[in-house]
Amino acid sequence: MSGTQNRTKKKPFGSIALVAVGPGDPDLLTLRAAALLREADLVLADADVVDLARTLAGAEADVSAALDEDGLPLSHAARAKVVADAAKAGQAVVRLFSGDPLLDGALLTEAGALAKAKVPFDVAPGVSTLTGIPAYAGVGLLGGKQREVHVLDADDPAVDWAAHSDPRVTVVVLNGADRAAEVARALVQGGRAESTPVAVTRGGTTVEQRTITSTLAELPAAVKAAKQAGPGLVVIGDTVAQRDKLSWFETKPLFGWRVLVPRTREQAGALSQQLTRFGAVGVEVPTISVEPPRTPQQMERAITGLVSGRFQWVVFTSANAVKAVREKFEEYGLDARAFAGLKVAAVGDQTAASLISFGVRPDLVPSGEQSSVGLLEDFPEFDPIFDPINRVFLPRADIATDTLVAGLVELGWEIEDVTAYRTVRAAPPAAETREAIKTGGFDAVLFTSSSTVRNLVGIAGKPHASTVVACIGPATAKTAEEHGLRVDVLAETPSVVALADALAAHGDALRLAALEQGEQVWRPSKRRGAARRKAT
């Protein structure tokens, strides 16, 4: 036996990253933080950011809340031990902090425990509460005569308020929202001018953000009138006076609105993204599930006929029809080149965009109303001299109306009307969502087709009378009215972009009207006790 002894191989040390989410808006997470989450084997997250961690972490990552078996928060030392043990086992670990752990001391405590255990770690700081919340509130910290920023903690009983009376100093008070009146009085007593502007922001950088602006002298009355409570940040200084020009977040037309988006599972995301741009939260409730046809033979014959030159036109009335044909093409090993020599028509911008992404540029899109009626107004008559073939391939949903078929037949065309996909009513949403729909918990509901109206009412009931009803087109609006709903908003053109724009314009009109009347609340869900006009 040689003198070399067998040794157990030591696992390479993994990695530990201490990552801060930031003041609230998940979009403020840094690129580095997002990359670390994607690459993590284990994410130990504060309880209020577990859902965010699950959204951003890789599919194989183990994501858990920093809680014990009883559901209580683990001590900082216990959290540090969990991540250290996992890293020693070779895992890439992310400790995800909510908020700004550099300000509240959480990062210092846990990093200190890791340093004491001689465990290496990285830090990925997020957007600071000190700058993020004022930025979203439209409040600067320095500029003009302001030359210093003093950061204070309202929970510190030893604060000498007189030391912060200089008008050139901007004072930022952490944990000060619920003690703002007390802070204002203390600063005035300490020598700060009563006319000094002050802003109190709660729920900063989220759609729940609310900012009260006043002066030190008038703040106690303003806080009492606002009837708000909860943690927040207070900024005191002349830069607050610029908020009427710099406020950009809370003045969005649909700021804070909860908007119900009843669509197919595949389509809901695009509309919710449009709503986010206007400050709203889109709550997606699938009402329709798109399924393949029960018997695929009809679709298969039509695709074979398309390739063999049986058709002169292919007419697409929805993005789902494009998707169904594209999937069948891929099944057969075909691509967009199979459309060579064919004329292609598309109803609606989304349908046209789906075709273009497939590599097919439509020859005809309605010049006016984006509907079957609009298409018929522009569709050419069959001319036996110029048109070698009189057949039109029309892949559609199983519940499509006969308007388009009848109109094309009148124009002399022979139609092969094929069921490309079926629309099936989805399962009812959670009881909590159904209750919110019926009781006015949503500010608006967006209907993108007649079937979404019928299915939503069928699986969840009619929206409350206070809820703004927005429809993508006249046919959808008619169906909504037939179900006893009052239509408040109608898109100028039948597209989700136009629908979101129309709702935003309506929301902005409500906001301006409320402000003219001296009201601070214009969300329909918050004003549902007010009288509503009856459906006409």
Phi, psi and omega per residue, in radians:
M1 nan 2.346 -3.127
S2 -1.314 2.882 -3.129
G3 -1.317 -0.176 3.137
T4 -1.359 2.174 -3.141
Q5 -1.611 2.522 3.063
N6 -1.221 2.309 3.106
R7 -2.099 2.514 3.076
T8 -1.266 2.236 -3.135
K9 -1.183 2.317 3.133
K10 -1.489 2.323 3.116
K11 -1.148 2.430 3.096
P12 -1.123 2.512 3.128
F13 -1.171 2.397 3.128
G14 -1.316 -2.259 3.107
S15 -2.670 2.693 3.088
I16 -2.270 2.239 3.052
A17 -2.167 2.181 3.061
L18 -1.633 1.933 -2.948
V19 -2.042 2.293 3.116
A20 -1.783 2.336 3.123
V21 -1.306 -0.757 -3.090
G22 2.013 -2.967 -2.962
P23 -1.244 -0.226 3.111
G24 2.754 -0.851 -3.122
D25 -1.211 2.051 -3.112
P26 -1.095 -0.373 3.112
D27 -1.218 -0.211 3.108
L28 -1.479 -0.052 3.072
L29 -1.042 2.381 -3.071
T30 -1.293 2.811 3.105
L31 -1.067 -0.685 3.135
R32 -1.131 -0.724 3.119
A33 -1.083 -0.763 3.133
A34 -1.083 -0.715 3.134
A35 -1.137 -0.732 3.122
L36 -1.091 -0.688 3.116
L37 -1.155 -0.701 3.135
R38 -1.092 -0.585 -3.037
E39 -1.639 -0.048 -3.021
A40 -1.307 2.536 2.959
D41 -1.555 -0.605 -3.131
L42 -2.351 2.325 3.026
V43 -2.142 2.080 3.049
L44 -1.842 1.913 -2.964
A45 -2.020 2.588 2.947
D46 -1.029 2.588 -2.973
A47 -0.982 -0.624 -3.059
D48 -1.416 -0.025 3.089
V49 -2.172 0.306 3.120
V50 -1.123 -0.753 -3.130
D51 -1.085 -0.703 3.092
L52 -1.092 -0.728 3.135
A53 -1.073 -0.737 -3.138
R54 -1.162 -0.551 3.130
T55 -1.214 -0.663 -3.011
L56 -1.699 -0.349 -3.105
A57 -1.313 2.803 3.092
G58 -1.160 2.815 -3.074
A59 -1.083 -0.521 -3.088
E60 -1.592 -0.076 -3.065
A61 -1.236 2.547 3.037
D62 -1.631 1.941 -3.118
V63 -1.929 2.201 -3.140
S64 -2.486 2.735 3.112
A65 -1.464 2.619 3.139
A66 -1.405 1.122 -3.099
L67 -2.246 2.699 3.089
D68 -1.532 -3.034 -3.077
E69 -1.120 -0.400 3.130
D70 -1.598 0.079 3.140
G71 1.411 0.244 3.125
L72 -1.702 2.623 -3.124
P73 -1.046 2.367 3.032
L74 -1.181 2.640 3.041
S75 -1.179 2.769 3.129
H76 -1.035 -0.641 3.133
A77 -1.149 -0.695 3.136
A78 -1.171 -0.655 3.106
R79 -1.137 -0.753 3.130
A80 -1.084 -0.632 3.132
K81 -1.177 -0.707 -3.140
V82 -1.048 -0.847 -3.090
V83 -1.243 -0.611 3.128
A84 -1.150 -0.767 -3.141
D85 -1.103 -0.706 -3.141
A86 -1.164 -0.701 3.117
A87 -1.151 -0.670 3.108
K88 -1.121 -0.460 3.097
A89 -1.468 0.092 3.057
G90 1.652 0.150 -3.094
Q91 -1.555 2.654 2.982
A92 -1.545 2.047 -2.990
V93 -2.031 2.396 3.011
V94 -2.068 2.180 2.993
R95 -1.736 1.898 -3.026
L96 -1.716 2.036 -3.137
F97 -1.711 2.416 2.971
S98 -1.404 2.746 3.070
G99 1.159 -2.530 -3.078
D100 -2.079 1.577 -3.056
P101 -1.211 -0.239 3.047
L102 -1.265 -0.507 3.133
L103 -1.464 -0.696 -3.071
D104 -1.542 -0.043 3.043
G105 1.560 -0.097 -3.085
A106 -1.116 -0.724 -3.108
L107 -1.166 -0.727 -3.137
L108 -1.039 -0.718 -3.096
T109 -1.171 -0.836 -3.081
E110 -1.271 -0.665 3.089
A111 -1.117 -0.634 3.107
G112 -1.101 -0.696 3.122
A113 -1.155 -0.674 3.106
L114 -1.189 -0.714 3.124
A115 -1.117 -0.667 3.130
K116 -1.123 -0.611 3.114
A117 -1.462 0.059 -3.141
K118 1.017 0.742 3.114
V119 -1.876 2.141 -3.133
P120 -1.258 2.651 -3.138
F121 -2.684 2.801 3.000
D122 -1.970 2.795 3.075
V123 -2.167 2.281 3.054
A124 -2.070 1.561 -3.097
P125 -1.207 2.576 3.089
G126 -1.705 -2.998 3.025
V127 -1.118 2.293 -3.066
S128 -1.308 2.517 3.021
T129 -0.995 -0.608 -3.081
L130 -1.081 -0.573 -3.130
T131 -1.878 -0.584 -3.078
G132 -1.122 -0.841 -3.092
I133 -1.189 -0.829 3.064
P134 -1.009 -0.654 3.136
A135 -1.091 -0.742 3.128
Y136 -1.263 -0.419 3.107
A137 -1.493 -0.114 -3.113
G138 1.321 0.591 -3.079
V139 -2.129 2.174 3.053
G140 -1.448 2.852 3.100
L141 -1.898 -0.615 3.096
L142 -2.265 2.776 -3.138
G143 2.381 2.679 -3.087
G144 1.145 -2.202 -3.134
K145 -1.515 -0.132 -3.110
Q146 -1.331 2.145 -3.048
R147 -2.150 -0.170 -3.141
E148 -2.442 2.684 3.005
V149 -2.142 2.155 3.058
H150 -1.889 2.231 -3.141
V151 -1.861 2.134 -3.087
L152 -2.166 2.747 3.070
D153 -1.947 2.085 -3.097
A154 -1.108 -0.364 -3.133
D155 -1.421 -0.054 3.125
D156 -1.530 1.931 -3.101
P157 -1.235 -0.210 -3.051
A158 -1.674 0.183 -3.123
V159 -1.123 2.290 3.069
D160 -1.679 1.654 -3.036
W161 -1.135 -0.483 3.140
A162 -1.131 -0.401 -3.134
A163 -1.315 -0.078 -3.086
H164 -2.150 0.535 -3.092
S165 -1.554 -0.159 -3.123
D166 -1.085 2.166 -3.117
P167 -1.124 -0.248 3.114
R168 -1.477 -0.039 -3.090
V169 -1.794 2.237 2.958
T170 -1.584 2.225 -3.120
V171 -1.840 2.197 3.060
V172 -1.954 2.131 -3.081
V173 -1.932 2.006 3.058
L174 -1.361 2.597 3.118
N175 0.976 0.529 -3.004
G176 -1.842 -0.070 -3.013
A177 -1.060 -0.824 -3.107
D178 -1.361 -0.106 3.100
R179 -2.098 0.381 -3.041
A180 -1.077 -0.723 -3.138
A181 -1.105 -0.712 3.122
E182 -1.137 -0.724 3.108
V183 -1.085 -0.764 -3.123
A184 -1.061 -0.787 -3.133
R185 -1.127 -0.684 -3.128
A186 -1.147 -0.686 3.124
L187 -1.188 -0.694 3.112
V188 -1.124 -0.758 3.098
Q189 -1.116 -0.492 3.140
G190 -1.446 -0.039 3.062
G191 1.932 0.030 3.112
R192 -1.330 2.467 -3.085
A193 -1.089 2.413 -3.133
E194 -1.086 -0.447 -3.096
S195 -1.444 0.006 -3.113
T196 -1.076 2.214 3.123
P197 -1.169 2.603 3.141
V198 -2.521 2.512 3.095
A199 -2.244 2.350 3.091
V200 -2.055 2.056 -3.084
T201 -2.079 2.168 3.042
R202 -1.952 2.665 3.122
G203 1.091 0.564 -3.004
G204 -0.956 2.383 3.108
T205 1.235 0.103 3.070
T206 -1.980 2.974 3.139
V207 -1.249 -0.085 3.044
E208 -1.616 0.076 -3.102
Q209 -1.056 2.357 3.050
R210 -2.462 2.267 -3.105
T211 -2.105 2.277 3.043
I212 -1.836 2.243 3.067
T213 -2.069 2.475 -3.125
S214 -2.872 -2.769 3.000
T215 -2.075 2.902 -3.138
L216 -1.007 -0.655 -3.104
A217 -1.219 -0.676 -3.023
E218 -1.700 -0.063 -3.064
L219 -1.062 -0.763 -3.136
P220 -0.944 -0.736 3.133
A221 -1.213 -0.676 -3.129
A222 -1.147 -0.704 3.121
V223 -1.132 -0.738 -3.140
K224 -1.121 -0.713 -3.123
A225 -1.196 -0.577 -3.092
A226 -1.262 -0.437 3.113
K227 0.935 0.798 3.112
Q228 -1.938 2.682 3.109
A229 -2.576 2.779 3.107
G230 2.113 2.907 -3.087
P231 -1.146 2.668 3.121
G232 -3.108 -3.080 -3.046
L233 -2.015 2.489 3.100
V234 -2.058 2.264 3.085
V235 -2.084 2.235 -3.096
I236 -2.159 2.190 3.127
G237 2.719 2.912 -3.051
D238 -1.130 -0.406 -3.132
T239 -1.142 -0.386 3.127
V240 -1.093 -0.483 -3.106
A241 -1.118 -0.311 3.139
Q242 -1.437 -0.012 -3.026
R243 -1.079 -0.569 -3.129
D244 -1.088 -0.392 3.103
K245 -1.686 -0.522 -3.003
L246 -1.716 -0.207 -3.113
S247 -1.114 2.125 -3.086
W248 -2.235 -0.389 -3.019
F249 -1.557 -0.937 -3.107
E250 -1.269 -0.184 3.128
T251 -1.695 0.111 3.067
K252 -1.088 2.548 -2.978
P253 -1.066 -0.502 -3.137
L254 -2.067 0.537 -3.030
F255 -1.010 2.151 3.077
G256 1.427 -0.091 -3.119
W257 -1.178 2.442 2.947
R258 -1.739 2.036 -3.036
V259 -2.021 2.177 3.123
L260 -1.385 2.244 -3.117
V261 -2.077 1.574 3.129
P262 -1.535 1.773 -3.089
R263 -2.487 -3.083 3.014
T264 -1.222 2.750 3.134
R265 -1.033 -0.625 -3.067
E266 -1.294 -0.479 -2.958
Q267 -1.793 -0.242 -2.986
A268 -1.104 -0.639 -3.016
G269 -1.024 -0.719 -3.083
A270 -1.080 -0.737 -3.128
L271 -1.219 -0.674 3.102
S272 -1.085 -0.626 3.097
Q273 -1.134 -0.678 3.088
Q274 -1.091 -0.724 -3.117
L275 -1.155 -0.654 3.131
T276 -1.022 -0.636 3.138
R277 -1.059 -0.495 -3.138
F278 -1.692 0.152 3.070
G279 1.599 0.107 -3.102
A280 -1.676 2.858 3.034
V281 -1.933 2.012 3.101
G282 -1.470 2.165 3.102
V283 -1.851 1.913 -3.010
E284 -1.497 2.189 3.083
V285 -2.181 1.796 3.120
P286 -1.088 2.204 3.086
T287 -1.980 -0.299 -3.105
I288 -2.295 2.372 2.998
S289 -1.974 2.237 -3.133
V290 -1.578 2.131 -3.095
E291 -2.123 2.741 3.060
P292 -1.160 2.773 3.084
P293 -1.096 2.644 -3.108
R294 -1.114 -0.660 3.103
T295 -2.083 1.980 -3.038
P296 -1.409 -0.115 -3.012
Q297 -1.070 -0.693 -3.120
Q298 -1.076 -0.751 3.116
M299 -1.153 -0.704 3.140
E300 -1.096 -0.744 3.114
R301 -1.093 -0.698 -3.118
A302 -1.156 -0.714 3.122
I303 -1.126 -0.709 3.088
T304 -1.069 -0.732 3.111
G305 -1.147 -0.603 3.115
L306 -1.105 -0.777 -3.111
V307 -1.201 -0.612 -3.070
S308 -1.489 0.033 3.069
G309 1.508 0.501 -3.096
R310 -1.384 -0.368 -3.026
F311 -1.992 2.655 3.018
Q312 -1.663 -0.650 -3.087
W313 -2.250 2.626 2.866
V314 -2.161 2.221 -3.090
V315 -2.008 2.118 3.106
F316 -1.884 2.213 -3.130
T317 -1.863 -0.047 3.140
S318 -2.769 2.780 3.073
A319 -1.153 -0.528 3.107
N320 -1.124 -0.622 3.099
A321 -1.158 -0.711 3.088
V322 -1.062 -0.781 -3.128
K323 -1.062 -0.731 -3.113
A324 -1.126 -0.749 3.129
V325 -1.193 -0.721 -3.129
R326 -1.078 -0.735 3.134
E327 -1.116 -0.674 3.118
K328 -1.192 -0.658 3.056
F329 -1.019 -0.856 -3.104
E330 -1.084 -0.603 3.097
E331 -1.091 -0.614 -3.119
Y332 -1.629 0.012 -3.126
G333 1.331 0.430 3.137
L334 -1.725 2.884 3.027
D335 -2.457 -2.922 -3.019
A336 -1.069 -0.331 -3.132
R337 -1.115 -0.357 3.120
A338 -1.156 -0.268 3.111
F339 -1.478 -0.007 -3.123
A340 -1.011 2.299 3.136
G341 1.508 -0.175 3.115
L342 -1.664 2.666 2.973
K343 -1.754 2.416 -3.044
V344 -2.150 2.296 3.077
A345 -2.033 2.559 -3.138
A346 -2.389 2.378 3.070
V347 -1.773 2.004 3.064
G348 1.702 2.612 -3.104
D349 -1.118 -0.675 -3.115
Q350 -1.170 -0.691 3.113
T351 -1.105 -0.786 3.117
A352 -1.073 -0.721 3.134
A353 -1.120 -0.664 3.110
S354 -1.115 -0.695 3.104
L355 -1.138 -0.773 -3.117
I356 -1.096 -0.689 3.111
S357 -1.168 -0.378 3.085
F358 -1.441 -0.245 -3.117
G359 1.744 0.253 -3.109
V360 -2.085 2.116 3.090
R361 -1.691 2.076 -3.081
P362 -1.122 2.505 3.104
D363 -1.436 -0.422 -3.082
L364 -2.479 2.192 2.968
V365 -2.242 2.335 -3.097
P366 -0.886 2.364 -3.139
S367 -1.383 -0.363 -3.127
G368 -1.994 -2.108 -3.123
E369 -1.070 2.227 -3.129
Q370 -1.478 1.382 -3.112
S371 -2.715 3.097 3.078
S372 -1.037 -0.696 3.125
V373 -1.107 -0.768 3.125
G374 -1.112 -0.654 3.109
L375 -1.147 -0.739 -3.132
L376 -1.088 -0.563 3.127
E377 -1.135 -0.497 -3.097
D378 -1.811 -0.233 -3.025
F379 -1.265 2.359 -3.090
P380 -1.304 2.642 3.014
E381 -1.257 2.667 3.064
F382 -1.213 2.263 3.131
D383 -2.121 1.890 -3.073
P384 -1.061 -0.305 3.139
I385 -1.416 -0.785 -3.059
F386 -1.678 -0.329 -3.114
D387 -1.855 1.883 -3.092
P388 -1.185 -0.423 -3.102
I389 -2.308 2.502 -3.076
N390 -1.903 0.243 -3.062
R391 -1.704 2.512 3.092
V392 -2.153 2.234 3.063
F393 -1.589 2.150 -3.077
L394 -2.196 1.563 3.090
P395 -1.429 2.155 -3.030
R396 -2.515 -3.120 3.054
A397 -1.350 2.787 -3.127
D398 -1.192 -0.331 -3.082
I399 -1.852 0.258 -3.102
A400 -1.139 2.589 3.127
T401 -1.373 2.950 -3.089
D402 -1.612 0.043 -3.068
T403 -0.985 -0.830 -3.076
L404 -1.195 -0.752 -3.140
V405 -1.053 -0.848 -3.115
A406 -1.073 -0.707 -3.123
G407 -1.166 -0.699 3.130
L408 -1.202 -0.636 3.081
V409 -1.098 -0.707 3.098
E410 -1.080 -0.529 3.119
L411 -1.422 0.024 3.045
G412 1.712 0.114 -3.086
W413 -1.629 2.635 3.033
E414 -1.734 2.205 -2.971
I415 -1.864 2.305 2.951
E416 -1.836 1.626 -3.071
D417 -1.525 1.905 -2.981
V418 -2.030 2.328 3.036
T419 -1.324 1.845 -3.127
A420 -1.539 -0.455 3.129
Y421 -2.770 2.771 3.094
R422 -1.938 2.546 3.026
T423 -1.870 2.173 -3.078
V424 -2.075 2.388 3.119
R425 -1.108 2.321 -3.122
A426 -1.362 2.964 3.092
A427 -1.229 2.667 3.119
P428 -1.038 2.569 3.081
P429 -1.236 3.071 3.137
A430 -1.051 2.696 -3.112
A431 -0.992 -0.651 3.134
E432 -1.063 -0.741 3.132
T433 -1.202 -0.736 3.119
R434 -1.050 -0.707 3.135
E435 -1.145 -0.718 3.124
A436 -1.121 -0.645 3.121
I437 -1.109 -0.785 -3.045
K438 -1.338 -0.489 -3.019
T439 -1.799 0.078 3.096
G440 1.557 0.398 3.121
G441 -1.293 -0.228 3.077
F442 -1.836 2.490 3.126
D443 -1.389 -0.547 -3.111
A444 -2.684 2.781 3.009
V445 -2.304 2.383 -3.119
L446 -1.923 2.134 3.101
F447 -1.867 2.203 -3.084
T448 -1.880 0.020 3.074
S449 -2.937 2.839 3.095
S450 -1.084 -0.618 -3.115
S451 -1.166 -0.561 3.096
T452 -1.177 -0.570 3.080
V453 -1.141 -0.936 -3.089
R454 -1.058 -0.751 -3.068
N455 -1.265 -0.672 3.118
L456 -1.096 -0.824 3.118
V457 -1.062 -0.647 -3.116
G458 -1.203 -0.669 -3.059
I459 -1.696 -0.316 -3.050
A460 -2.358 -0.184 -3.106
G461 1.633 3.012 -3.097
K462 -1.321 2.430 3.028
P463 -1.067 2.634 3.132
H464 -1.064 2.662 -3.094
A465 -1.073 -0.401 -3.141
S466 -1.382 -0.246 -3.063
T467 -1.353 2.260 3.089
V468 -1.232 2.240 -3.141
V469 -1.836 2.137 -3.135
A470 -2.098 2.325 -3.084
C471 -2.151 2.579 -3.052
I472 -1.369 -0.351 -3.114
G473 -2.911 3.014 -3.083
P474 -1.036 -0.714 -3.127
A475 -1.113 -0.737 3.110
T476 -1.142 -0.713 3.114
A477 -1.086 -0.708 3.129
K478 -1.083 -0.745 3.121
T479 -1.115 -0.713 3.115
A480 -1.061 -0.771 3.139
E481 -1.157 -0.630 3.092
E482 -1.121 -0.418 3.101
H483 -1.643 0.242 3.059
G484 1.424 0.314 -3.138
L485 -1.724 2.545 3.071
R486 -1.609 2.133 -3.123
V487 -1.558 2.061 -3.111
D488 -1.657 -0.539 -3.003
V489 -2.354 2.331 3.085
L490 -2.246 2.198 -3.131
A491 -1.128 2.506 3.123
E492 -1.168 -0.644 3.053
T493 -2.289 2.603 -3.055
P494 -1.351 1.343 3.057
S495 -2.508 2.722 -3.115
V496 -1.173 -0.544 3.105
V497 -1.124 -0.825 3.138
A498 -1.144 -0.610 3.126
L499 -1.151 -0.792 3.105
A500 -1.120 -0.704 3.114
D501 -1.084 -0.740 -3.119
A502 -1.141 -0.722 3.115
L503 -1.143 -0.696 3.118
A504 -1.080 -0.726 3.112
A505 -1.105 -0.693 3.117
H506 -1.148 -0.755 3.130
G507 -1.107 -0.679 3.133
D508 -1.160 -0.657 3.102
A509 -1.114 -0.709 3.094
L510 -1.116 -0.703 -3.134
R511 -1.109 -0.819 -3.114
L512 -1.153 -0.682 3.121
A513 -1.117 -0.709 3.136
A514 -1.146 -0.732 3.140
L515 -1.129 -0.663 3.107
E516 -1.091 -0.532 3.138
Q517 -1.590 0.113 3.101
G518 1.381 0.264 3.138
E519 -1.681 2.580 -3.136
Q520 -1.810 -0.124 -3.086
V521 -2.021 2.180 3.097
W522 -2.264 0.081 3.077
R523 -1.273 2.228 -3.123
P524 -0.987 -0.629 -3.120
S525 -1.180 -0.391 3.126
K526 -1.599 -0.179 -3.090
R527 -2.094 0.387 -2.994
R528 -1.182 -0.197 3.073
G529 -1.352 -0.276 -3.120
A530 -1.231 2.734 3.136
A531 -1.152 2.435 3.125
R532 -2.077 2.523 3.124
R533 -1.241 2.652 -3.124
K534 -1.410 2.750 3.103
A535 -1.164 2.479 3.124
T536 -1.747 nan nan
